[in-house]
Protein backbone atom coordinates (compact mmCIF):
# COMPACT_ATOMS: atom_id res chain seq x y z
CA UNK A 1 0.00 0.00 0.00
CA UNK A 2 2.44 2.57 -1.22
CA UNK A 3 -0.10 5.35 -1.61
CA UNK A 4 -0.50 5.73 2.15
CA UNK A 5 1.23 7.67 4.88
CA UNK A 6 1.56 5.78 8.15
CA UNK A 7 1.59 7.29 11.61
CA UNK A 8 3.12 4.73 13.92
CA UNK A 9 3.82 4.21 17.59
CA UNK A 10 6.79 2.07 18.54
CA UNK A 11 7.35 0.41 21.90
CA UNK A 12 10.80 -0.48 23.20
CA UNK A 13 11.22 -4.22 23.68
CA UNK A 14 13.55 -3.53 26.61
CA UNK A 15 11.26 -1.10 28.46
CA UNK A 16 7.56 -1.15 27.58
CA UNK A 17 7.07 2.32 29.12
CA UNK A 18 9.19 3.89 26.32
CA UNK A 19 7.28 4.83 23.15
CA UNK A 20 8.14 6.73 19.98
CA UNK A 21 5.72 8.26 17.48
CA UNK A 22 6.61 8.92 13.84
CA UNK A 23 5.39 9.08 10.26
CA UNK A 24 6.56 7.17 7.17
CA UNK A 25 5.52 5.82 3.79
CA UNK A 26 7.16 2.41 4.38
CA UNK A 27 6.72 0.86 7.83
CA UNK A 28 9.02 -2.10 7.25
CA UNK A 29 11.98 0.00 6.16
CA UNK A 30 11.42 2.59 8.88
CA UNK A 31 11.28 -0.06 11.63
CA UNK A 32 14.57 -1.52 10.33
CA UNK A 33 16.14 1.96 10.48
CA UNK A 34 15.04 2.41 14.08
CA UNK A 35 16.36 -1.02 15.06
CA UNK A 36 19.69 -0.46 13.28
CA UNK A 37 20.26 2.77 15.22
CA UNK A 38 19.86 5.16 12.28
CA UNK A 39 17.61 7.47 14.31
CA UNK A 40 19.42 9.18 17.19
CA UNK A 41 16.17 9.64 19.12
CA UNK A 42 15.46 5.91 19.30
CA UNK A 43 18.96 4.39 19.23
CA UNK A 44 19.26 4.10 23.02
CA UNK A 45 16.08 2.05 23.51
CA UNK A 46 16.27 -0.50 20.71
CA UNK A 47 15.06 -3.00 19.71
CA UNK A 48 11.63 -1.65 18.84
CA UNK A 49 8.30 -3.22 17.86
CA UNK A 50 5.31 -1.58 16.22
CA UNK A 51 2.59 -0.99 18.80
CA UNK A 52 0.10 0.77 16.50
CA UNK A 53 -0.04 2.17 12.97
CA UNK A 54 -2.72 4.19 11.23
CA UNK A 55 -2.82 4.65 7.44
CA UNK A 56 -3.82 7.91 5.77
CA UNK A 57 -4.21 8.77 2.11
CA UNK A 58 -3.63 12.43 2.90
CA UNK A 59 -0.14 13.50 3.96
CA UNK A 60 -1.49 16.60 5.67
CA UNK A 61 -3.94 14.55 7.76
CA UNK A 62 -1.17 12.11 8.69
CA UNK A 63 1.11 14.96 9.79
CA UNK A 64 -1.69 16.55 11.80
CA UNK A 65 -2.42 13.24 13.56
CA UNK A 66 1.28 12.72 14.32
CA UNK A 67 1.48 16.25 15.80
CA UNK A 68 -1.60 15.50 17.89
CA UNK A 69 -0.13 12.23 19.21
CA UNK A 70 3.02 14.11 20.24
CA UNK A 71 1.00 16.67 22.20
CA UNK A 72 0.06 16.18 25.85
CA UNK A 73 -3.55 15.25 25.15
CA UNK A 74 -2.48 13.05 22.24
CA UNK A 75 -0.01 11.12 24.39
CA UNK A 76 -2.77 10.54 26.94
CA UNK A 77 -5.16 9.43 24.16
CA UNK A 78 -2.56 6.96 22.87
CA UNK A 79 -1.84 5.66 26.37
CA UNK A 80 -5.53 4.96 26.97
CA UNK A 81 -6.48 3.57 23.57
CA UNK A 82 -3.36 1.97 22.11
KELUMRO-661090 format. One line per field, with one value per residue: chain; x, y, z of N, C-alpha, C, O, CB in turn. Coordinates in steps of 0.001 Angstrom, whole numbers. Glycine has a CB too. Example, Ala and Ser with C-alpha at 12.3 -4.5 7.8 and 13.67 -1.06 7.14 Angstrom:
2
chain (A,A)
n.px (13190,12850)
n.py (-5690,-2250)
n.pz (7800,7080)
ca.px (12300,13670)
ca.py (-4500,-1060)
ca.pz (7800,7140)
c.px (13200,12900)
c.py (-3300,30)
c.pz (7800,7870)
o.px (14236,13409)
o.py (-3319,1138)
o.pz (8465,8039)
cb.px (11308,14084)
cb.py (-4473,-598)
cb.pz (9046,5725)
REM end
This chain:
82
chain (A,A,A,A,A,A,A,A,A,A,A,A,A,A,A,A,A,A,A,A,A,A,A,A,A,A,A,A,A,A,A,A,A,A,A,A,A,A,A,A,A,A,A,A,A,A,A,A,A,A,A,A,A,A,A,A,A,A,A,A,A,A,A,A,A,A,A,A,A,A,A,A,A,A,A,A,A,A,A,A,A,A)
n.px (847,1468,542,-77,299,1817,1189,2860,3326,5903,7126,9500,11295,12848,11994,8873,7580,8585,7969,7710,6737,6031,6164,5766,6253,6813,6548,7997,10666,11228,11015,13189,15266,15059,15684,18274,19654,19745,18299,18773,17171,15922,17798,18981,17103,16572,15901,12983,9388,6433,3731,1288,-247,-1488,-3087,-3102,-4471,-4037,-1348,-1214,-3210,-2119,247,-883,-2191,3,1313,-667,-616,1845,1432,427,-2273,-2653,-722,-1803,-4249,-3256,-2039,-4252,-5829,-4278)
n.py (-1180,1500,4044,5315,7148,6499,6766,5945,4130,3182,693,132,-2853,-3479,-1856,-1377,981,2976,4832,5734,8024,8388,9161,7734,6428,3831,1282,-1072,-639,1659,737,-1046,815,2203,80,-493,1624,4036,6310,8907,9539,7232,5294,4549,2953,603,-2880,-2199,-2507,-2465,-881,345,1344,3707,4258,6749,8423,11030,13207,15540,15155,12949,14068,15959,14286,12925,15102,15690,13304,13624,15663,16748,15972,14165,12187,11153,10200,8170,6515,5595,4316,2837)
n.pz (0,-1099,-1481,819,3887,6913,10311,13151,16217,18206,20487,22979,23182,25339,27435,28200,28807,27293,24448,20963,18507,15067,11494,8256,4903,4406,6436,7121,6267,7769,10435,10451,10184,12634,14394,13627,14565,13202,13725,15907,18067,18884,19190,21651,22973,21614,20902,18839,18540,16546,17886,17234,14166,11848,8826,6301,3507,2907,3186,4699,6642,7958,9017,10724,12547,13639,14889,16783,18340,19519,21235,24557,25213,23158,23679,26020,25015,23287,25190,26622,24641,22861)
ca.px (0,2442,-103,-500,1225,1559,1586,3119,3824,6793,7354,10800,11217,13554,11261,7558,7074,9194,7279,8144,5717,6608,5390,6560,5519,7157,6715,9022,11978,11419,11281,14571,16140,15037,16363,19693,20265,19864,17606,19424,16166,15465,18955,19264,16076,16273,15062,11628,8296,5314,2590,96,-41,-2725,-2816,-3817,-4210,-3632,-140,-1495,-3943,-1172,1115,-1691,-2419,1279,1485,-1599,-133,3025,995,59,-3547,-2476,-12,-2774,-5159,-2564,-1838,-5530,-6484,-3360)
ca.py (0,2573,5350,5732,7669,5780,7295,4729,4214,2072,413,-483,-4225,-3529,-1100,-1146,2321,3891,4832,6728,8258,8921,9077,7169,5822,2407,861,-2104,5,2588,-55,-1517,1961,2409,-1022,-457,2772,5162,7467,9185,9641,5906,4393,4100,2047,-502,-3002,-1654,-3218,-1576,-992,770,2166,4186,4648,7909,8770,12431,13501,16598,14552,12113,14959,16552,13244,12722,16254,15504,12235,14113,16672,16183,15253,13049,11117,10539,9435,6959,5662,4958,3570,1965)
ca.pz (0,-1221,-1606,2146,4883,8155,11608,13919,17585,18539,21902,23197,23684,26609,28459,27582,29116,26323,23154,19981,17478,13844,10256,7168,3795,4377,7828,7250,6156,8883,11634,10329,10476,14084,15061,13275,15221,12278,14310,17195,19124,19304,19234,23017,23510,20708,19710,18839,17861,16224,18797,16502,12973,11229,7440,5770,2107,2896,3956,5671,7757,8695,9791,11800,13560,14319,15796,17894,19213,20236,22203,25853,25150,22235,24392,26936,24155,22867,26366,26966,23571,22111)
c.px (888,1822,-540,661,840,2064,1714,3581,4649,6854,8701,10616,11885,12832,9928,6938,7616,8497,7874,7072,6379,5670,6310,5650,5766,7495,7864,10417,12239,11704,12713,15544,16205,15850,17851,20409,20422,19218,18180,18430,15735,16598,19143,18322,15738,16505,13632,10664,7202,4169,1296,530,-1399,-2360,-3707,-3479,-3630,-2397,-419,-2277,-3028,-261,367,-1933,-1129,1538,588,-1077,1093,2684,626,-1231,-3462,-1734,-950,-3781,-4504,-2371,-3118,-6046,-5568,-2527)
c.py (1236,3959,5903,6328,7018,6578,6076,5065,2962,1917,-291,-1885,-4350,-2845,-674,204,3362,3712,5906,6813,8881,8755,8555,6716,4321,1948,-138,-1499,911,1844,-587,-396,2230,1327,-1112,734,3989,6439,7723,9231,8279,4914,3757,2991,875,-1837,-2499,-2604,-2206,-1886,-735,1492,2501,4698,5808,8068,10173,12645,14558,16061,13677,12976,15598,15533,12954,13859,16121,14441,12651,15207,15980,15389,14058,11889,10392,9695,8108,5998,4908,3994,2625,1200)
c.pz (0,-1305,-258,2927,6199,9352,12499,15324,17823,20042,22002,23764,25057,27757,27859,27934,28138,24978,22252,18901,16258,12665,9157,6037,3738,5797,8011,7232,7358,10188,11612,10666,11974,14796,14723,13910,14334,12812,15707,18352,19666,19516,20617,23506,22595,21373,19946,18150,17575,17171,18024,15239,12378,9846,7018,4300,2002,3770,5024,6876,8607,9562,10956,12913,14335,15311,17011,18861,20017,21242,23516,25805,24202,22866,25354,26153,23750,24022,26708,25906,22798,23098)
o.px (1019,2537,-1301,1831,-337,3218,791,4145,4170,6661,9007,9864,11528,13027,9869,5875,7164,8435,8470,6563,7194,4544,7494,4432,5007,8593,8621,11250,13345,12551,13386,16538,17285,16622,18611,21630,21172,19571,18088,18807,15238,16363,19431,18701,14714,17259,13156,11054,7065,3699,332,1554,-2327,-1425,-4897,-2334,-2828,-2401,98,-2027,-3143,-22,920,-1884,-1166,1939,1009,-1092,1353,3543,528,-1288,-4128,-2071,-895,-4130,-5124,-2524,-3077,-6637,-6051,-1679)
o.py (1920,4956,6869,6049,6990,7005,5267,6128,1838,2879,-1189,-2078,-5225,-3204,289,543,4507,2609,6870,5792,9794,8278,8890,6634,3601,2197,-35,-1812,927,2278,-582,-624,2458,1632,-1743,848,4901,7536,6866,8988,8188,3798,2565,2183,220,-1906,-2394,-3399,-1208,-3021,-1492,2174,1693,5486,5849,7871,10460,12305,14465,16475,13661,12646,15759,15881,12759,13608,16397,14652,12092,15633,14754,14262,13047,10731,9170,8594,7050,4788,3725,2966,1701,400)
o.pz (1014,-1206,-206,2664,6560,9392,12594,15583,17665,20786,21218,24720,25845,28918,27094,27414,28144,24435,22731,18439,16390,12802,9124,6196,3089,6294,8976,8083,7899,10968,12642,11356,12520,15705,15459,13808,14683,12379,16585,19499,20788,19981,20725,24354,22789,22344,21077,17295,18282,17244,18138,15231,12401,9703,7330,3894,1113,4953,6137,8008,9833,10724,12044,14093,15550,16448,18135,20074,21082,22013,23566,26297,24421,22622,25486,26581,23856,23853,27044,26238,22144,22702)
cb.px (-961,3286,-1299,-1097,1182,2217,546,4163,2651,8208,6193,11663,11874,14883,12084,6612,7445,10734,5757,9546,4573,7927,4775,7418,5919,8355,5424,8884,12071,10185,10275,14844,15647,13586,15691,19855,21586,19242,16048,20179,14956,14513,20221,19178,14827,17111,15026,11598,7748,4864,2728,-810,863,-3422,-3022,-3462,-5498,-4785,989,-2278,-5124,-334,1696,-3042,-2946,2431,1181,-2994,192,4049,-216,-68,-4670,-1743,1198,-3511,-5546,-1224,-1377,-6563,-7097,-2453)
cb.py (2,2340,5253,4556,9250,4396,8363,3862,4351,2294,-462,378,-5195,-2920,150,-2239,2711,3636,5063,6359,9175,8249,10471,5991,6474,2137,246,-3134,816,3478,-1223,-2051,3218,2415,-2310,-410,2391,4800,7225,10502,10384,5355,5154,5275,2819,-402,-4451,-288,-4419,-1736,6,1685,1437,5311,3456,9200,8666,13325,13973,17735,13725,11258,16046,17068,11945,12626,17576,15109,11004,14632,17493,17275,16199,13506,11688,11627,10260,7305,6502,6011,4524,2776)
cb.pz (1220,-2420,-2530,2907,4971,8121,12184,13217,18639,17957,22525,24140,22687,26449,28960,27992,30551,26191,23338,19364,18012,13552,9866,7671,2466,3404,8335,6132,4847,9047,11749,8909,9738,14606,14702,11762,15747,10952,14377,17121,18607,18288,18842,23958,23786,19453,19253,18155,18727,14733,19988,17377,11925,12096,6497,6558,1273,3376,3024,5001,7235,7724,8889,11246,12895,13292,15066,17368,18394,19249,21649,26869,24703,21007,25161,27762,22891,22256,27574,27208,22622,21137)
REM end
